[in-house]
Every structure is written in C-alpha cells, then in structure tokens.
Amino acid sequence: MQITLDNPKTALKDKLLQTTFSRTNPFQAKILKNININGAGSSKETRHIELSLEGSGLSYVPGDALGIVPSNDPELVASILEGMHWDEDAVVTINKQGETLPLKEALTTYFEITLLSKKVLQQAAAFTENEELQKLLLVENVTQLKEYCYGRDLLDMLREFGPWNAAAQEIVSLLRKMTPRLYSIASSITANPDEVHLTIGAVRFTAYGRVRKGVCSVLCAERVKEGDTLPVFVQANKHFYLPESHENDIIMVGPGTGIAPFRSFIQERAVNNATGRSWLFFGDQHADSDYLYQDELEKYQQDGVLTKLDAAFSRDTAQKVYVQHKILEHSKELFDWLEKGTYFYVCGDKEYMAKDVHETLINVIEKEGAMSRDAAEAYLKDMQKQGRYQRDVY
C-alpha cells in the first residue's frame, strides 16, 4: 500500500485497519495442542486446545471469548449433495453482493446447514407441494413447528418435505450465513504470551434416527490436529471480568466446560500475585474421568493461589451431588465471604445449573443473613448492580 507524505497518520491508520483481525477478518491461528482431557471410560470428550496468536496483534483479558468460524461436516454436505442430485461444482451466488462459490464449498464453508428456523421452512414451502409441510406452517401449529425445528437440520427438511421443485441456487438462497461459535477463553495472556487456550466439549447426540454433531466442537474434536489452523477472533465480554483490585476475594462456580474462564482467572491472579482469596466450585459426572484440570487446580491450591476447592461429582454416589449442594454445605462460610465484598461468578449451562445456583444463592443469603425472601433477592440484585454477581451462561 502506498503511504503519501501528505497525511502519514491517516495512511498509517488505514494500513492498521486493513490488518486488524476481527469477526469479518479472522486470524488463522495455528493449533499448538489439541488433546482430550477426559479420562478413560468417560461418556464425554472435552478438548483442551492451545492456539498461537503470534503475529496477530490480538489480545484479550480474563472473561473474554474466542470466536471460531467453523466449517460444516463433509459427510453432512455429501449427504445433501447426493440426496438432491446436485452438482458439487455448480457455481452459486452466496450473498447480496453477488459473490459466488462452487456449491460444495458454499455448503461447507459459508452456509448454516445444521440449524432450521421457522423462516427457512416458510420460504421453502414455495418449492414443494408437500402437504405435511403446509400443515406444519399453519398458525395453529406454531408449537409443533418449533418442536420440528429443534434438533433437525437442512438434510431432514430436504428428505422429509420433497419432492422439491427448486434448483440448488433457490435452496441455498433460503439459508443464512454460518455464524461463528464463541468459547470462553481458558487462559491468561499474561501467563501465556501469544497464546489462547480453549476448553471445548464435543457435542454428539442421536435424534430422529441420525447422529448429530456440533458444528464447531466436533470440527475441533475430529477434523483438526496440531499444526492445522483455525480462523479466530477475540470477542470482548464487558459483563464478565475480574475485579480491578487483586485484593478482592472471588468465588467461582464452573462445572464441566464452565471451568474455562476460571482457569483464565486463576492464571491471571497467580501471575499478578493476587492477595485476595479465591474459592472454586467445580462439578462433573465422575471424579476419575471428568475432573478437568485436576492436577493444575490442586497445584494452585497447594501454592495458595486457590484458597478453597470444592468438587461435586454427580454419578459417583447413589444420590446425585451437584455444585449447588456443595454451596449449601458451606452456606455459613460462603455468606461470610459475601458480606466481606466477595465477587461471585457463575459459568455454564443456563437452563439448569445457573438457575439452580441462583436459587441456592438466594436460599443461602436468606438463611445465613436471617432475611426474608424479598430481602435476600434484593441483596443479590444489589450485588449484581455493583458488578459483584456475574454470570456467563449459555
């Protein structure tokens, strides 16, 4: 790029903007490590992935997320092409700007093909006389339509509602662009310069007679290896962050892959020799095979970086024990920490775990603070306003 001497500052700024990596211009990060950190016999597969950010100019703080722009499963793409008798080399227009790609590449790298929406089905109805689809789209069947979309993909729609009176271009025009997947960063850049670490649980399940795979999680588990690259960008998270002072106490609740940001928190506080106390609640199914980062965490506890460590394993006892049960066990001490200005963090499953922890926390405040239910809820809301109760849930 030519830099004129008339306005070097503007020219330099333009050059920097062109080389800034972002959601629309991801950085190709080299995979340094990609290992399964679940033990033998586990029903889960959790990948610990270390990526190089060298030369990217990208940085992050504990609490931020890393976006990965994934590609679709080649087997799913092949099934769609085969089922529709489409020519994989046919060129299709992929966006309003008129850009084109060969069909196979478009389905692999550009379009979202694993998620269905009401809008896609409504638009697809114009290309088929299938009575089941027309019936599903009736106003009175809105609940059934929602249920149909959940857990099904483009291949299901094409198989179930044909025959189709549409060319490949007309079908792909219904699809939305692939959305990046965001993962909580599991490292401190201060502790790991030019690196970013992730903790990703591989999503696999069987539904409607087929094995379903998480687009990005299974890409990471099955199709990329050390030395390959992944297109990434940093997504700041202004609602999930460490307190400015290293003297503040923190309580972290992160079962399963919810441990990720807290590994980042702990690393950061270790590097900065934080004097504030820290307490981690971790949970998973089995202590033998699912205790993620166990050696690291226990070493941090021995070194005094982690003041308290409580783990709950739901499948190791006749009665299931979860993180909220451990919180209740220590209700008196936990409330004492809260009264001293502790920051309380929750990361993980929104539907069940985060709700249960929230409810448990209110119960602890109500009981140990000798408050009414309303007063306990107000106490927690006040913590939230002060930034002392933060949740990163999904």
N, C-alpha and C positions, 0 to 999 in steps of 0.2 A: 504494500500500500504506500502511495506517495504521501509524504508529510510536507506540507508547504511551510515556508518560514513565516508567512503572514500571521498565522494563528496556531503556533505549535501546541498550545494547551488543548485546543479543540480537537486538533488532529490526533493527539495522543489519547484523548478521552474516547474518540471514535474507535481507535485501534483497540483500546482496552475493552470497549463494549462488544466488539466483534469476537474477542477471545474469551469472553465471560461464559462460563458453563452454567446452564440452568435447565429448567424443565423442558424448554423448547430446544435447547442445545446441550444435551447431556454429555458428560465426560466418560470416555471409555476407560474404566478403572480395571486394572489388572488384578486378577484373583491370586492372592498370595497363599491363602489357606482355605480349604473347604472340607470340613470334617463333620461327621455325625457325632454329637456329644451325648446321645442316649446310650445306655449300656445294653449288653446282650439281653434279649428277652423282652425288651420294651416294646409296647404297641405303638410307640411314637418314633418319629425321626426328626431330630432338631439339628439343623446345620449351624455350625459356627463358621462364619465366613469373614476373612480378613481381606480387605481391598486396599490397593495402593492409590493414594491421591497425588502422588508425586507429579509435579508439573501442571497440576490442575488449577492451583490458586484457590481451591475450595477449602473452607474451614467450617467449623461447627462448634457448638457449645453443648454440654450435657443437657439432654432433654429434646434436642433436635431430632429430626427424622432424615433418613436417606431414601430418596425416591429411586426406584429401578424401573426402567422402561423395558418390559419383558417382550418375549415373542411367544407365539402360540405353539402348542404341542404339534409337531409334524404329523403325528398319527391322526389327530383330530382333523387337521387340514386335509390330509389324504382321503379320509373317510367322506368329507364333504364333497371334494372334487370327484371322487369315484361315484358317490351316490347320486350326484346331479349330472354326471357325464359331462363335466365341464373341462375345457382345455386349459391346463395349468399355465400355458404360455400366453393365453389371450390377454391383451392389454386392457386394463380397466381404469377409469377415472376414479381417483380416490377422494377428491375434495372439491370445494367450490372454486379453488384456484386453478382447477383443470389439470392438476398433476396426475401422472399415470404410473402404474406399476403392472408387471405381469401378475395375473390373478393369484397364482400360488404365493408369490411374495407379499401381495396385498393382504391375503388371508393370514399369513404367518406373522408379518411384522406391523401391519397398520391397523387392522380392524379388530374390534372386540367381538369374539365369536363364542365365548363361554357364558355370556350373560344375556338373558332375554328381558325385554321390557314390554309394557302394555303398548307403547308407541310402535315398536317393531312389529308386533302381531297385528295391530290395526292397519298399518301400511301394507303388510304382507297379504292381508285379506283381499287386496285388489288383484292379486295374481293367482288366485285359486278359487275354485267353486266349492271347496271342501266345506260340508255342512257343519262339521264339528267345530271348525274354527269360527264360522259365522255365529254359531250358537254361543261359543265361549265369549265372544265380544259383545253380547247383549248386555245392556245396562244392568239388568237384574243378576247377572252372573259375575259381577265385579270381584267377589270373593274367590270364586273358582279360577278366575283369570290370574289373580295374584298368586294363588297356590300353584297354578301351572308354571308360571314364570320362575318360581323359586326352585333352584337346583337343576333346571333344564337349560339347554344351550341351543345354538343355531342348528346343529345336526338333528336334534329332537324335532324342532319345528319343521325342518325340511322333510324329514322322514314321515312325520305324522299328519301333515296337512296338505300333502300333494294330491293329485299331480299339479305341477307348477307351470303356469303359462308365463314364464319370465326368463329372460336371459340373465347370465351371471351379473352383468352390469346393473340390472334392475334390482337384483337381490342385494348386492354389496352396497348399493346406494341407500339401503334401509339401515345399514349398520353404523354405529358410532365409532369414533376413533378410539384405539386402545388407550386406556388410562394407566398412568404409572402406578405402581404399588409402593406404598410408603411403609417403612420399617423403622422402629425406634432404634437409634444408634446405641450400640453396646460398648462403646469405648470412649476414652478421653483423648483428644488430640494432643493435649499437653503430655500425657503419658505415652502416647503412640504417635509421634510426629509423622505427618504424611500418610497416615493410615486411618481407615474407618472399619469398625467391626460390626457385624450383624448377628442376630440370633433368630433364625427363621424356622418355624415348624412346618414341615411338609404336609400339605393338605391333600388327603386322598380319601374318598368315600365312594360307596356304591349306591346308586339311586336309579330307579327306572330301568334296571337291567344292564346298566353300564357303569364302569369305574370312572369316577370323575377326579380330575386333578386340578389343584390350584395352579393358575397360570404361572405365577412367578415363583412360588415356593417349590414347585416340582421342577421348574426350569433349573433352579439352584441345586436341587437335590439330585437330579438325574442327568441333566444335559450340559452343565458347565463344570469345568475342572480347573485345577490350579494352572495358571498360565494363560487361561482364557480371559476375556474382558466382559464387563457388564456396563451398559450405559446408565450412568447415575447422576444425581444432582442432590444438593442439600436443601431440605425443607425446614426452615426455622419454625420453632414451636414456642410462641410467646406465652403460652399458658402452662408450660411445664418446665420448671427451671430450678436450679439450686439457689438457696438464699445467698445474697451478696457476701454476707459475713461468714467466714469459716468457723466462727464461734457458735453459730446456731446449731441446735440439735435437729436431727431429721429421723423420721420413721418412714420406712419404705415397705409397701405391700406389693409384691410382684410374683405371683405364681406362674409356673410354666415360662413361656417366652416373655411374659411380663417382667422377667428379671432384667431384660436388656438395658433399659435406661438406668437401672440402679447399678449395674456393672460400671456404666459410664460415671455415675455419681460417685461411686466408691473410689474408682481410679483417680478421679479429679481431686477428691478430698485427700487421698493418700499423697499425691504429688505435692499438694499445697500444705501438707502437714496440718490439716484442719484440727482444731481443738474441740469442736463441737462433737457431742455424742451421736452415734448412728445406730439404728436398730432396723434389721431386715426381717420381714416375714416372707418366706418362700414356701411354695406348695406345688405338689405334682402327684402322680399316681404311686410310684414305688421308690423307696429310698435307694435301693440297689441299682436301679437302672435309669431313674429320671431326676436325679439330684443334679441339676445343671450347674456347672462351675463349682461343684462342691469343694474341690481342693483349694481353688482360689479363695473362695469365701471363708473357709476355715483358716487359711493362712492370714487373711485380713483380720480375722477375729483374734488370732494369736498375737498379731502385731499391734493390736489395739486400734486399728483403723476402723474396724467394725466392732462397736461396743457390745451389741447383742445380736444373736442369730437364732431365729426360731423357724423350724421347718415342719410342715404338715404333709403327710402322705396318705392320700385318701383310700388306697387299695391295700394297705398293709395291715389293716385292722378290721375286725368284724363290723364295727361302726365307723363310717367314713369320717375322717378328720380333715377339715379344710382350714385355710388361713384365718377365717373369721372365728373359728373355735379357739385357735391359738391367741387371737386378740382378746377374746373373752377370758381366757385363762389368766392373762396378765392385765386384767382391766384396771386394777388399782394403780399399778406402776405406770401403765400407759397414760392414764388420766393425769397422773403426776407430771409426766413429761409434757403433756399438752398444756397444763397450767403454767409451765415454765417457758412457753412460747415456741414449742417444737413445731416444725413443718411436717405435715403428714401427706404422703404421696401414695397413689394407687395406680397401678398399670396392669392392663389385661382385659379380659372378657367383660364387655359392657352388660350383656344380657343377664348373666347370673352372678359372677364373682363380685363385680363392682357394686351391684345392688346389695348383695349380702353384706359386704364390708361396710357400706354406707349405713345400712340398717344397724349393724353391730356397733358401729362407732357411736351412733345416737344412743343406743342402749347403754353403752359404757359411760358416756357423758351423763346420761340421766341417772344411772345408778351411783356412780362414784362421786358425782357432783351434787347428789341429793337434789336434783332438779325435776321439774315437770317435763313431760314430753315436749311441749312447746318451747320451753326454755332451752332444752338440750338441742333442739333443731335450730334455734336462734344462735346458740353458741357455735354450732358448726357452720352456719351461714356467715357468722362474723369471721370465723377462721378463713372461710373462702374469700371474703372481701379483702382480708389482709394478705391474701396470697399464701396462707399457711395450710390450706387444704387444696391439693391439686390432683387432678385425675387425667390420665392419658389412656382412654378406653376405646375399644374397637369391637 
